[in-house]
Amino acid sequence: MSEKDRDSLEHVLGFIRTHFNCPDCNFDFDEEGDRSSEAIECPACQTRFWCREVR
């Protein structure tokens, strides 16, 4: 894509979400942002687990 083509396109912002499956109850959920290296709490069963990395 040329710079001219890029400049003619509308500019929008994206966002990152991190997806999880709870290791205790297998609840499927996501949270906004890169949650790597953070403790996460499952909204279904309140089990806390660690998100080692995001791939």
N, C-alpha and C positions, 0 to 999 in steps of 0.2 A: 504494500500500500504506500502510495506516495504521500509526502507531507501535505501536498495540496488536497488530496482526497481526504486525509485525516482531518484537516482543518475544516472541511465542509460538513463533517459529521457532528451530530449533537453530542455534547459531553455529559456523561452521567457518572455517578459514583457507585461503586460496588461495596459489598460488605462481606465479611467472613463469618461463617458459622461453624461450630465444631459439633459433629454428630457422635452420639454415644448409644451403646446398648448396656444397660445396667448389668454388672456381673452377678448381682444377686437375683433380681426379678426379671431380667432381660427386657425391661421397659425401653422402648426406642424413643429418644428425644435429642434435641440439639439446643445449644446455647450460643449466644452471639459472641463473636470474637474468637481469637486463637487461645484456647484454654489449655494448651500444653504446659506441663509442669505445674498444674494447679490441682487442688482437691476439688472434687465435684460431688454434689449431693443429688441423688436421684429424686425427682419430684414425686414419684409414685410410692417408693418405700422408704425414703430418707436414708438409704445406705450411702455412706461416703466412700469414694474411691479416688485413686490418683490417675490423672491423665498424663502418662509418661511422655508421649509425643503425638503430633498430628502428622498424618501422611497424606 
